[in-house]
């Protein structure tokens, strides 16, 4: 098990090439699920867990990993699966880092890692409803058989456990700018409905109007359509806030494509991602983003929007 991610550092160079690697696992059922390897710190056997009285029902305990207390979330329970019928179900722990916090996800069998492209990743069917816990799906071929892999919307899982506050600190808010903010538009690009709602809930308090796209390709097509209609992108949008990881086209590629088009190359772009670390900051500079935000920081979102508006006044 310790060897599953022994080359994870080498895998980070896939980010920005519209490629990704997925860690496949089961929840002791026939279905196969996945999360992005880049968000995984390690995969281990389940250690001794300490129960925490009064904690959320989906938190099965706390693990002590090298002196750090890591909450462990029962992923099967969190996404609404019934209890496993296996007498002794296999259990493993996937340690992840999302939104500047470390947590473990209790899963069943950890299968393998696959290398794919974002063009092969598709949004879940619209008929699956809003209450599903998927951010995307893809097809994987194993042993000459193809099957669907469901990519978990981890941000939605975490948002139902952690209370993310979208309130804005009084000392951050520049009330003199509110009149100028009112009615200006911001494009939010993110495949997670939860993440879009968090940004929308924050910026709408400033009077900003929010336009939403679910992936980079949808956003790029929208921007190109406006350009083809003769619209000035900077008149249409105060800025664009995009996630890094999305089906069909990731945020890095989206930024690159925008910068290559002279009609929209000056669009102000902030990368808002749960991926953390200096690698992302380097990628932001490489593709030409204006700012990097490690989700979810309402005050920083407001500061960036205010700073952009001041540049235009």
Backbone bond lengths (Angstrom), bond angles and torsions (degrees), N, CA, C in turn:
res aa  C-N    CA-C-N  psi(-1)  N-CA   C-N-CA  omega(-1)  CA-C   N-CA-C  phi
1 X - - - 1.460 - - 1.519 111.67 -
2 X 1.357 117.22 -37.11 1.456 119.99 -177.43 1.515 112.32 -64.88
3 X 1.352 116.77 -19.78 1.449 119.66 -178.57 1.516 114.47 -86.36
4 X 1.314 118.13 -5.44 1.464 120.42 -176.30 1.522 111.51 -59.65
5 X 1.326 115.63 -38.73 1.461 119.58 -175.90 1.526 112.37 -116.04
6 X 1.337 117.47 26.82 1.456 118.37 -173.80 1.517 113.91 -71.64
7 X 1.327 118.27 -7.95 1.463 119.98 176.31 1.524 110.91 -120.11
8 X 1.335 116.27 28.43 1.462 119.21 -173.87 1.521 112.10 -62.09
9 X 1.344 118.59 -33.96 1.459 120.13 -179.80 1.513 111.50 -62.31
10 X 1.343 115.97 -39.14 1.462 119.54 179.59 1.515 111.52 -68.35
11 X 1.312 117.20 -22.28 1.462 121.33 -176.57 1.522 112.49 -77.35
12 X 1.336 117.56 -18.52 1.456 118.85 -175.16 1.518 112.98 -65.78
13 X 1.338 117.53 -18.69 1.467 118.05 -179.79 1.519 112.08 -72.48
14 X 1.315 118.04 -5.18 1.464 120.80 175.20 1.523 111.07 -73.05
15 X 1.338 116.13 -27.83 1.447 119.98 -178.77 1.522 108.75 -67.49
16 X 1.312 116.89 131.89 1.448 121.96 -177.67 1.513 113.09 98.09
17 X 1.334 117.04 -11.66 1.462 121.63 177.29 1.524 110.68 -104.49
18 X 1.332 116.69 16.73 1.459 123.34 -176.80 1.527 111.14 59.23
19 X 1.331 115.44 29.77 1.458 122.13 178.15 1.526 108.71 -123.40
20 X 1.310 115.13 161.04 1.451 120.56 176.77 1.514 109.53 -156.24
21 X 1.312 115.25 165.97 1.453 120.82 171.77 1.515 108.67 -124.06
22 X 1.311 114.67 138.61 1.451 121.95 -176.34 1.518 110.60 -112.78
23 X 1.311 116.00 135.44 1.461 122.00 172.14 1.518 107.20 -90.34
24 X 1.337 116.34 117.81 1.468 121.00 -177.99 1.521 110.21 -93.97
25 X 1.324 115.37 141.05 1.453 120.16 178.70 1.518 109.31 -153.68
26 X 1.303 115.90 165.89 1.460 120.91 175.56 1.519 108.68 -116.96
27 X 1.308 114.86 168.10 1.460 121.31 173.73 1.525 108.54 -116.63
28 X 1.353 113.48 40.61 1.464 121.89 -176.84 1.518 111.38 58.66
29 X 1.341 113.47 45.30 1.456 121.94 174.42 1.515 106.73 -144.88
30 X 1.324 116.92 178.87 1.456 120.24 -179.50 1.524 112.52 -74.67
31 X 1.331 117.54 -18.99 1.458 121.04 -178.31 1.527 111.10 -75.02
32 X 1.332 115.12 148.36 1.464 121.21 179.03 1.520 108.35 -114.38
33 X 1.323 116.34 131.67 1.458 122.94 -179.12 1.522 109.68 -117.82
34 X 1.336 115.78 169.31 1.460 119.34 -178.25 1.519 110.70 -153.79
35 X 1.339 114.67 155.84 1.453 122.68 166.06 1.524 106.99 -138.22
36 X 1.322 115.72 160.45 1.457 121.13 -177.60 1.526 110.25 -69.21
37 X 1.327 116.15 130.93 1.463 121.07 -179.99 1.523 111.50 -57.36
38 X 1.332 116.73 -33.29 1.456 119.79 -174.98 1.523 112.21 -62.73
39 X 1.328 117.23 -20.67 1.458 120.12 179.39 1.527 112.37 -94.97
40 X 1.328 116.54 -0.34 1.456 121.26 -176.56 1.523 110.35 -98.17
41 X 1.318 116.13 127.51 1.461 121.00 178.26 1.535 111.17 -87.92
42 X 1.330 116.70 -42.09 1.457 120.67 178.85 1.522 109.78 -167.40
43 X 1.324 115.12 163.54 1.461 122.25 174.95 1.521 106.93 -123.68
44 X 1.334 117.04 125.91 1.461 120.66 -175.41 1.526 110.07 -136.83
45 X 1.320 114.60 164.26 1.447 118.70 169.61 1.522 108.30 -71.48
46 X 1.307 115.83 154.26 1.469 119.73 -174.34 1.530 109.67 -68.83
47 X 1.343 116.77 120.16 1.462 119.70 177.31 1.524 110.90 -81.62
48 X 1.302 115.76 -177.33 1.463 120.18 174.31 1.528 108.34 -66.00
49 X 1.318 115.64 129.84 1.459 120.82 -178.88 1.521 110.47 -107.51
50 X 1.309 115.89 140.94 1.460 122.06 177.41 1.525 109.08 -99.57
51 X 1.300 116.68 123.27 1.459 120.66 178.78 1.524 110.31 -69.03
52 X 1.334 115.45 143.27 1.457 120.97 179.71 1.524 108.89 -119.30
53 X 1.321 117.68 102.17 1.468 120.24 -179.76 1.532 111.19 -57.24
54 X 1.322 115.88 135.47 1.457 120.57 177.62 1.504 114.87 84.14
55 X 1.326 117.58 0.38 1.459 119.67 179.96 1.525 110.46 -77.93
56 X 1.325 116.50 168.80 1.462 121.51 179.88 1.522 109.87 -58.80
57 X 1.315 116.63 147.23 1.464 121.33 -175.81 1.530 112.91 -62.47
58 X 1.345 117.68 -24.78 1.462 120.23 179.64 1.524 112.85 -82.15
59 X 1.333 117.52 -11.33 1.472 120.73 178.36 1.516 107.89 -90.20
60 X 1.314 114.61 113.56 1.468 119.85 -174.66 1.521 112.96 -85.27
61 X 1.326 117.36 -11.11 1.455 121.48 178.50 1.512 111.03 159.43
62 X 1.324 115.41 -172.77 1.465 122.36 179.13 1.514 108.92 -123.81
63 X 1.328 116.35 133.04 1.463 122.04 177.48 1.516 109.22 -103.55
64 X 1.329 116.46 141.65 1.458 121.50 175.18 1.516 108.09 -98.38
65 X 1.345 116.10 109.64 1.465 121.57 -178.11 1.518 109.44 -117.63
66 X 1.336 114.69 106.56 1.467 121.10 -179.58 1.523 111.48 52.16
67 X 1.326 115.13 43.01 1.448 121.07 176.04 1.521 114.75 86.38
68 X 1.340 117.46 -4.02 1.463 120.57 -180.00 1.524 109.96 -103.27
69 X 1.325 116.96 131.03 1.462 122.16 177.74 1.524 108.96 -82.93
70 X 1.333 116.46 116.45 1.460 122.01 -175.43 1.531 109.38 -116.31
71 X 1.340 118.31 118.08 1.468 119.43 176.62 1.522 110.76 -67.02
72 X 1.321 116.01 141.03 1.467 121.97 -178.01 1.519 109.19 -112.97
73 X 1.320 115.36 122.02 1.462 122.07 -177.15 1.523 109.37 -103.95
74 X 1.314 116.52 128.54 1.465 121.43 175.85 1.520 107.09 -76.99
75 X 1.327 116.69 100.01 1.457 120.39 -173.13 1.515 111.84 -66.01
76 X 1.303 117.10 -34.97 1.465 120.58 178.68 1.526 110.29 -59.22
77 X 1.312 115.91 -47.71 1.461 121.17 -179.82 1.530 110.53 -67.98
78 X 1.343 116.83 -38.91 1.461 121.24 -174.88 1.520 112.80 -64.17
79 X 1.337 117.58 -31.62 1.464 119.22 -178.79 1.531 111.81 -99.36
80 X 1.325 116.15 9.65 1.460 119.98 170.55 1.507 116.01 88.48
81 X 1.346 117.38 17.82 1.457 119.91 176.29 1.528 110.53 -77.12
82 X 1.333 117.89 145.95 1.466 119.63 173.91 1.523 110.26 -70.47
83 X 1.308 116.97 163.73 1.460 120.87 179.63 1.526 110.41 -61.56
84 X 1.329 115.48 147.44 1.456 120.71 -179.70 1.526 110.48 -65.90
85 X 1.343 115.12 141.80 1.464 120.21 178.30 1.520 111.92 -87.69
86 X 1.334 116.63 -5.81 1.453 119.78 179.18 1.521 110.14 -68.05
87 X 1.344 115.99 140.67 1.459 120.01 -177.57 1.525 110.73 -64.07
88 X 1.351 116.32 -45.47 1.461 121.01 176.53 1.522 108.26 -130.20
89 X 1.318 116.79 80.48 1.458 119.62 -176.71 1.526 112.10 -63.67
90 X 1.338 115.35 141.91 1.461 119.56 176.16 1.518 109.42 -67.90
91 X 1.319 116.39 138.99 1.454 120.72 179.88 1.524 110.55 -133.75
92 X 1.316 115.21 135.86 1.454 122.09 174.95 1.518 108.37 -136.88
93 X 1.317 115.35 165.38 1.449 120.86 -177.29 1.532 109.54 -122.70
94 X 1.338 115.56 122.01 1.463 121.21 175.81 1.521 107.42 -101.33
95 X 1.332 116.72 115.09 1.460 121.92 179.93 1.525 108.17 -90.83
96 X 1.322 116.81 123.45 1.461 121.68 -175.37 1.525 111.11 -126.98
97 X 1.325 114.32 163.86 1.460 120.66 172.88 1.524 108.48 -126.98
98 X 1.317 115.71 114.38 1.462 123.32 177.80 1.520 108.11 -129.25
99 X 1.321 115.16 139.43 1.468 120.02 171.97 1.533 112.66 50.24
100 X 1.330 115.20 43.50 1.465 122.77 176.11 1.524 112.93 64.85
101 X 1.335 118.25 23.05 1.459 121.49 176.45 1.528 109.67 -135.64
102 X 1.325 115.64 151.47 1.459 121.90 -179.40 1.519 108.66 -107.40
103 X 1.329 116.26 134.48 1.453 121.76 178.02 1.529 108.97 -148.29
104 X 1.314 114.81 158.70 1.457 120.16 176.51 1.512 110.37 -110.58
105 X 1.335 115.75 144.84 1.455 121.02 176.16 1.520 108.92 -115.14
106 X 1.316 114.70 122.14 1.451 121.35 177.88 1.521 108.79 -79.83
107 X 1.345 116.66 119.31 1.462 122.03 -177.50 1.524 109.16 -130.74
108 X 1.327 114.93 -178.40 1.450 119.52 176.12 1.518 110.54 -91.50
109 X 1.315 116.64 -123.88 1.464 121.34 -178.99 1.530 110.60 -72.03
110 X 1.319 116.88 132.00 1.458 122.17 170.51 1.517 106.92 -93.77
111 X 1.315 117.13 119.01 1.459 121.45 -167.71 1.523 112.90 -89.30
112 X 1.316 116.88 -71.27 1.455 120.71 -176.89 1.515 109.85 -167.41
113 X 1.312 116.09 -178.25 1.455 122.45 178.19 1.517 108.49 -115.39
114 X 1.328 116.07 135.07 1.467 120.34 176.95 1.528 109.85 -118.26
115 X 1.305 115.48 146.95 1.466 123.30 177.15 1.524 107.69 -102.84
116 X 1.318 117.14 127.44 1.461 120.18 -178.12 1.518 109.66 -147.93
117 X 1.318 116.79 -175.35 1.460 121.70 177.79 1.522 109.28 -118.14
118 X 1.332 115.60 157.14 1.452 119.60 178.84 1.523 111.48 -66.23
119 X 1.331 117.07 -21.67 1.466 118.95 177.31 1.520 111.70 -68.48
120 X 1.335 116.62 -21.06 1.460 121.27 177.75 1.530 112.63 -87.72
121 X 1.320 116.05 -6.70 1.464 121.36 -179.32 1.521 108.85 -96.51
122 X 1.312 116.77 127.46 1.460 121.64 -176.57 1.530 110.86 -119.87
123 X 1.332 117.25 148.73 1.469 119.10 174.55 1.521 109.81 -62.04
124 X 1.321 117.95 154.06 1.461 119.31 175.17 1.518 110.07 -63.82
125 X 1.314 118.54 152.35 1.469 120.31 179.39 1.519 111.17 -55.25
126 X 1.333 115.77 139.84 1.460 119.49 -179.75 1.532 111.43 -61.86
127 X 1.325 116.05 -25.16 1.463 119.73 179.95 1.525 112.43 -74.22
128 X 1.354 117.01 -5.99 1.464 119.29 179.46 1.526 111.91 -75.38
129 X 1.339 116.77 -9.92 1.458 120.16 175.66 1.518 112.75 85.30
130 X 1.325 115.23 171.25 1.459 120.87 -176.38 1.518 113.36 -85.88
131 X 1.327 116.87 -13.64 1.460 119.04 -173.81 1.520 112.99 -91.09
132 X 1.345 118.30 0.88 1.463 119.20 -179.81 1.523 110.54 -73.75
133 X 1.318 116.14 161.73 1.463 122.29 -177.11 1.522 111.36 -107.71
134 X 1.316 116.75 29.89 1.455 120.99 -179.71 1.517 110.14 -108.34
135 X 1.319 115.30 140.66 1.457 119.91 172.83 1.515 110.93 -102.70
136 X 1.361 116.71 -20.11 1.464 120.52 179.78 1.521 109.05 -169.71
137 X 1.332 115.46 169.80 1.463 122.33 174.07 1.522 108.56 -136.69
138 X 1.315 116.16 160.26 1.463 120.48 174.22 1.521 108.87 -152.16
139 X 1.322 115.37 165.06 1.469 121.38 177.63 1.521 108.83 -102.24
140 X 1.322 116.76 133.91 1.459 122.37 179.29 1.526 109.08 -127.81
141 X 1.328 115.46 138.34 1.458 120.17 178.68 1.518 109.23 -105.78
142 X 1.322 115.77 120.86 1.456 122.42 177.44 1.520 108.94 -133.55
143 X 1.342 115.62 130.87 1.470 120.77 179.45 1.528 111.41 53.04
144 X 1.346 115.35 45.33 1.467 123.06 177.32 1.521 113.76 66.76
145 X 1.328 117.05 9.52 1.459 120.20 178.58 1.528 109.86 -120.91
146 X 1.326 116.24 137.97 1.461 121.09 177.90 1.521 109.82 -97.00
147 X 1.297 115.85 140.64 1.463 119.58 175.56 1.525 109.08 -147.71
148 X 1.310 115.75 161.45 1.457 122.14 -177.61 1.525 110.05 -84.73
149 X 1.326 115.27 134.67 1.458 122.10 173.27 1.523 107.66 -110.26
150 X 1.309 116.28 130.40 1.466 122.08 -176.90 1.533 109.56 -103.68
151 X 1.323 115.85 122.37 1.463 121.36 -176.83 1.520 108.87 -92.94
152 X 1.326 115.54 121.39 1.463 121.88 -172.79 1.532 111.18 -73.02
153 X 1.325 116.02 137.31 1.460 122.02 172.24 1.530 107.06 -83.82
154 X 1.334 115.33 85.50 1.462 120.38 -175.18 1.520 111.07 -64.16
155 X 1.323 117.15 -33.75 1.462 119.54 -179.54 1.522 111.61 -63.25
156 X 1.318 116.92 -34.11 1.455 119.77 176.43 1.530 110.60 -69.18
157 X 1.332 116.18 -42.29 1.467 120.38 178.01 1.524 110.09 -58.33
158 X 1.345 116.06 -46.87 1.459 119.89 -177.65 1.530 111.74 -67.98
159 X 1.328 116.34 -36.62 1.465 119.84 -177.84 1.522 111.69 -65.29
160 X 1.334 117.24 -25.61 1.457 120.32 178.95 1.530 111.85 -82.53
161 X 1.338 115.69 -10.68 1.464 120.73 179.11 1.522 110.88 -106.42
162 X 1.338 115.09 -41.75 1.458 121.51 -179.28 1.524 108.85 -101.60
163 X 1.304 116.64 132.17 1.461 121.13 -179.63 1.526 109.46 -84.37
164 X 1.344 116.72 99.20 1.452 121.07 179.50 1.529 109.74 -81.65
165 X 1.311 115.72 118.52 1.458 122.38 -176.65 1.526 109.56 -89.16
166 X 1.334 117.65 123.89 1.462 121.21 -179.99 1.521 111.81 -97.74
167 X 1.342 117.48 8.98 1.459 119.57 179.29 1.521 110.80 -69.26
168 X 1.328 115.67 151.75 1.451 122.49 -176.74 1.528 109.40 -107.12
169 X 1.327 116.41 133.14 1.464 120.22 178.72 1.521 110.07 -65.60
170 X 1.312 116.18 137.91 1.465 121.59 -177.12 1.533 111.16 -60.71
171 X 1.334 116.63 -36.56 1.454 119.37 -177.04 1.527 112.66 -71.33
172 X 1.326 117.41 -17.22 1.461 121.52 179.34 1.520 111.49 -86.71
173 X 1.307 116.22 -35.20 1.464 121.58 -174.17 1.531 112.02 -71.27
174 X 1.322 116.02 124.60 1.464 122.52 175.32 1.532 107.71 -98.62
175 X 1.322 115.85 96.79 1.467 120.23 -174.58 1.523 112.45 -66.70
176 X 1.314 117.71 -20.80 1.459 120.24 178.53 1.531 111.73 -67.27
177 X 1.334 116.78 -18.83 1.460 120.98 -178.28 1.524 113.45 -93.69
178 X 1.331 117.17 -9.38 1.465 120.29 -172.50 1.524 112.28 -60.58
179 X 1.310 117.42 -38.48 1.471 119.57 179.86 1.522 110.88 -63.64
180 X 1.332 116.12 -40.28 1.467 120.69 179.27 1.527 111.50 -72.07
181 X 1.320 116.52 -29.09 1.474 121.06 179.72 1.519 111.51 -70.12
182 X 1.301 115.86 -36.74 1.459 121.75 -170.76 1.536 111.84 -55.27
183 X 1.327 115.31 121.46 1.459 121.03 176.66 1.513 115.37 90.30
184 X 1.353 117.95 -14.27 1.459 118.73 176.45 1.531 108.95 -70.29
185 X 1.337 115.70 156.30 1.466 119.39 -171.66 1.531 111.59 -115.30
186 X 1.315 114.33 144.15 1.460 122.65 176.58 1.516 107.90 -125.86
187 X 1.333 117.03 133.59 1.464 122.24 176.41 1.515 108.94 -95.01
188 X 1.337 116.28 122.10 1.466 122.17 176.96 1.519 108.27 -107.03
189 X 1.324 116.47 127.32 1.463 121.72 -178.39 1.526 108.14 -121.73
190 X 1.320 116.70 111.35 1.470 120.70 -177.79 1.518 108.39 -162.77
191 X 1.321 116.87 137.30 1.462 119.85 -179.67 1.519 112.28 -80.78
192 X 1.316 117.74 -12.30 1.461 121.61 178.91 1.520 109.96 -93.91
193 X 1.328 116.30 118.41 1.469 120.38 176.42 1.514 110.73 -59.05
194 X 1.322 116.72 -38.16 1.465 121.15 179.26 1.515 110.78 -60.91
195 X 1.331 116.95 -46.95 1.465 120.64 -179.31 1.527 111.20 -64.04
196 X 1.339 117.23 -40.96 1.463 119.86 178.43 1.525 110.54 -62.58
197 X 1.319 116.26 -42.05 1.465 119.78 -179.05 1.526 111.66 -65.44
198 X 1.326 117.14 -34.54 1.460 120.31 178.72 1.528 110.83 -64.50
199 X 1.334 115.90 -45.97 1.470 119.78 179.22 1.524 110.05 -67.27
200 X 1.320 116.09 -43.32 1.468 120.84 179.95 1.522 110.70 -61.78
201 X 1.333 117.29 -43.54 1.455 121.13 -179.80 1.518 112.64 -63.17
202 X 1.332 115.74 -29.53 1.469 120.22 178.51 1.525 111.32 -77.89
203 X 1.323 117.10 -54.48 1.461 121.03 -171.39 1.524 113.40 -75.55
204 X 1.321 117.33 -24.97 1.465 118.91 178.42 1.525 111.42 -66.05
205 X 1.335 117.16 -20.53 1.463 120.53 176.70 1.532 111.70 -66.91
206 X 1.335 116.09 -18.59 1.464 120.86 178.66 1.520 111.91 -90.03
207 X 1.332 116.34 -2.10 1.460 119.91 -176.59 1.517 112.78 89.22
208 X 1.307 117.12 5.96 1.464 120.91 179.33 1.523 110.44 -74.36
209 X 1.319 116.67 143.40 1.454 122.34 173.27 1.522 108.47 -92.57
210 X 1.315 116.11 137.54 1.458 120.99 -173.80 1.523 110.64 -110.96
211 X 1.317 115.91 130.05 1.459 123.16 171.68 1.527 106.68 -109.36
212 X 1.334 117.73 133.02 1.456 121.19 -174.40 1.529 111.75 -115.30
213 X 1.333 115.82 138.01 1.470 122.78 170.06 1.523 108.29 -130.04
214 X 1.333 115.96 146.52 1.462 120.70 -174.30 1.521 114.00 -91.07
215 X 1.322 117.95 -12.01 1.464 119.65 178.01 1.513 109.72 -160.12
216 X 1.331 115.83 169.47 1.451 121.02 -176.17 1.515 114.13 -63.56
217 X 1.322 117.22 -36.87 1.453 120.37 -179.40 1.525 110.96 -65.69
218 X 1.320 116.34 -42.80 1.467 120.37 178.08 1.524 110.40 -61.02
219 X 1.328 116.45 -41.97 1.465 120.54 179.72 1.521 111.34 -66.52
220 X 1.333 117.06 -44.01 1.459 120.16 -178.99 1.522 111.07 -63.59
221 X 1.324 116.86 -40.72 1.467 120.55 178.17 1.530 110.94 -63.37
222 X 1.336 116.87 -38.87 1.461 120.49 177.61 1.528 110.60 -62.93
223 X 1.317 116.84 -47.57 1.461 121.06 -178.46 1.528 111.05 -63.35
224 X 1.329 116.50 -42.10 1.463 119.80 179.22 1.529 111.37 -65.15
225 X 1.328 116.84 -37.45 1.458 120.42 178.89 1.532 110.55 -63.26
226 X 1.327 116.14 -42.91 1.458 119.42 176.53 1.522 111.25 -60.31
227 X 1.340 115.65 -43.45 1.467 119.67 179.63 1.528 110.79 -62.94
228 X 1.331 116.12 -42.62 1.468 120.46 179.64 1.528 111.23 -63.01
229 X 1.324 115.96 -28.05 1.469 120.57 178.72 1.523 111.83 -83.55
230 X 1.337 116.09 1.82 1.456 120.54 177.87 1.519 114.83 85.10
231 X 1.331 116.94 11.82 1.458 120.34 -179.01 1.529 110.60 -81.42
232 X 1.315 116.21 146.62 1.461 122.84 174.43 1.529 107.95 -87.65
233 X 1.337 116.66 118.08 1.464 121.01 -174.64 1.524 111.30 -58.71
234 X 1.315 117.11 -39.61 1.463 119.48 -178.18 1.522 112.44 -72.35
235 X 1.336 117.08 -18.25 1.469 120.07 171.69 1.526 110.36 -80.43
236 X 1.320 116.04 -30.20 1.460 120.97 -178.08 1.528 112.17 -79.69
237 X 1.330 116.91 -34.65 1.458 120.58 -171.98 1.521 111.66 -131.34
238 X 1.323 115.18 138.22 1.461 120.04 168.99 1.518 109.26 -70.24
239 X 1.335 116.44 -41.45 1.462 121.84 -178.85 1.519 109.96 -170.64
240 X 1.323 115.57 170.13 1.460 122.45 173.38 1.526 108.02 -120.76
241 X 1.317 115.98 134.39 1.465 122.39 176.34 1.515 107.13 -116.63
242 X 1.323 117.00 118.56 1.461 120.29 -174.04 1.519 112.69 -126.59
243 X 1.311 114.67 145.11 1.461 122.07 171.26 1.524 108.62 -73.87
244 X 1.324 117.27 163.48 1.460 121.00 175.73 1.529 110.84 -84.16
245 X 1.323 117.04 -46.65 1.464 121.99 -172.24 1.521 110.54 -100.95
246 X 1.340 115.45 118.12 1.464 119.62 179.81 1.521 109.55 -152.51
247 X 1.340 117.35 152.27 1.470 120.52 176.39 1.519 111.90 -60.96
248 X 1.322 115.03 151.23 1.461 124.72 174.41 1.522 113.72 70.33
249 X 1.329 118.38 -48.77 1.459 121.12 177.58 1.521 109.31 -149.87
250 X 1.348 117.10 124.57 1.462 119.05 -179.25 1.525 110.73 -81.53
251 X 1.332 115.18 172.42 1.456 120.25 -175.25 1.512 113.87 -67.08
252 X 1.325 116.89 -30.94 1.458 120.32 177.32 1.527 110.64 -65.32
253 X 1.331 115.25 -46.41 1.463 119.38 -179.90 1.522 110.67 -66.79
254 X 1.317 116.80 -39.10 1.459 120.98 176.86 1.526 110.15 -57.52
255 X 1.326 116.48 -47.29 1.463 120.41 179.72 1.523 110.90 -61.80
256 X 1.322 116.29 -43.27 1.464 120.72 179.30 1.530 110.75 -59.36
257 X 1.334 116.63 -45.68 1.461 120.74 -178.66 1.531 111.13 -64.59
258 X 1.317 116.95 -39.30 1.460 120.68 178.31 1.529 110.18 -63.40
259 X 1.321 116.39 -44.01 1.464 120.31 -178.18 1.532 112.27 -67.37
260 X 1.329 117.53 -24.41 1.462 120.54 -179.69 1.527 113.17 -81.68
261 X 1.329 116.97 -13.19 1.464 121.38 -178.73 1.524 108.80 -98.53
262 X 1.325 119.26 112.76 1.469 121.39 -176.16 1.527 113.34 -59.85
263 X 1.333 117.80 -20.35 1.457 120.92 -179.10 1.531 112.16 -75.23
264 X 1.323 117.50 -19.06 1.455 119.47 -175.94 1.526 112.66 -136.34
265 X 1.308 117.24 9.13 1.461 121.68 -171.72 1.526 113.59 -61.96
266 X 1.336 117.42 -21.08 1.467 120.34 -178.13 1.524 113.31 -94.58
267 X 1.330 117.67 6.96 1.462 120.52 177.98 1.528 109.84 -59.90
268 X 1.316 116.33 133.53 1.471 121.57 179.06 1.528 108.15 -77.10
269 X 1.336 116.90 123.62 1.463 121.47 -174.04 1.520 110.38 -126.38
270 X 1.338 115.93 127.91 1.458 122.17 173.84 1.520 108.25 -115.06
271 X 1.321 116.75 130.95 1.463 121.94 176.56 1.524 107.61 -91.74
272 X 1.317 116.27 118.22 1.462 123.24 -176.98 1.521 108.15 -115.27
273 X 1.321 117.23 101.16 1.460 119.18 -170.26 1.517 112.42 -138.76
274 X 1.323 115.50 149.47 1.460 120.98 175.23 1.519 111.18 -79.79
275 X 1.350 117.69 -11.41 1.457 120.76 171.75 1.518 107.95 -69.11
276 X 1.329 116.82 136.97 1.455 119.40 -176.73 1.519 110.32 -126.85
277 X 1.322 115.56 171.97 1.445 120.40 176.15 1.517 113.54 109.82
278 X 1.336 115.28 165.44 1.458 121.57 -177.05 1.513 111.87 -65.88
279 X 1.348 117.19 -24.89 1.464 119.68 179.03 1.516 111.07 -58.66
280 X 1.325 116.83 -42.39 1.456 120.22 -179.81 1.517 111.86 -65.51
281 X 1.320 116.78 -39.13 1.454 119.78 178.98 1.530 110.18 -63.42
282 X 1.335 116.91 -36.38 1.458 120.10 176.77 1.520 110.85 -66.75
283 X 1.349 116.29 -39.45 1.459 120.25 178.88 1.527 111.20 -65.98
284 X 1.314 116.83 -36.90 1.463 121.40 178.23 1.527 109.79 -58.45
285 X 1.318 116.18 -44.94 1.465 120.20 179.23 1.526 111.16 -68.37
286 X 1.314 116.51 -38.51 1.468 120.97 -177.42 1.526 111.46 -62.19
287 X 1.332 117.37 -46.69 1.469 119.99 -175.42 1.514 112.60 -89.85
288 X 1.340 118.17 -14.16 1.451 119.63 173.81 1.512 116.66 100.26
289 X 1.335 117.70 25.05 1.468 119.13 173.26 1.528 109.01 -70.03
290 X 1.320 116.11 151.73 1.460 120.52 178.29 1.522 112.38 -82.38
291 X 1.345 115.99 -35.52 1.461 119.91 -177.20 1.522 110.29 -144.58
292 X 1.340 115.10 157.50 1.460 122.48 175.94 1.522 108.22 -123.04
293 X 1.324 116.33 129.00 1.462 122.10 177.88 1.517 108.42 -123.38
294 X 1.324 116.94 126.46 1.452 120.62 173.66 1.523 107.42 -89.47
295 X 1.357 116.45 114.09 1.465 121.06 -175.44 1.532 110.65 -52.85
296 X 1.310 119.31 156.77 1.450 127.28 -19.09 1.517 106.45 -109.60
297 X 1.343 119.67 120.77 1.457 123.56 -174.14 1.532 109.34 -131.44
298 X 1.334 117.44 91.21 1.459 120.80 -177.22 1.525 113.61 -55.57
299 X 1.337 117.01 -44.57 1.459 119.71 -178.03 1.527 111.07 -61.90
300 X 1.326 117.46 -39.75 1.462 119.65 179.84 1.517 110.89 -67.78
301 X 1.324 117.89 -37.90 1.461 120.75 175.64 1.519 110.95 -58.29
302 X 1.329 115.69 -43.68 1.459 120.55 -179.72 1.529 110.43 -66.88
303 X 1.318 116.96 -43.76 1.465 120.60 179.54 1.525 111.17 -59.10
304 X 1.318 116.54 -42.99 1.467 120.41 -178.60 1.524 110.96 -66.67
305 X 1.335 116.61 -42.39 1.474 120.18 178.15 1.530 110.35 -62.85
306 X 1.323 117.21 -41.93 1.465 120.90 179.83 1.519 111.29 -67.06
307 X 1.326 116.63 -41.68 1.458 119.86 178.88 1.527 111.01 -62.70
308 X 1.332 116.44 -40.08 1.468 120.00 178.88 1.531 110.34 -64.99
309 X 1.306 117.10 -42.22 1.462 119.54 179.83 1.528 110.95 -63.12
310 X 1.322 117.28 -40.73 1.464 120.79 179.35 1.528 111.43 -60.93
311 X 1.347 116.23 -33.39 1.459 119.81 178.70 1.531 111.53 -65.56
312 X 1.332 115.68 -27.45 1.465 120.18 -175.70 1.521 112.65 -90.78
313 X 1.323 117.10 -17.08 1.464 120.30 -176.33 1.531 112.03 -84.41
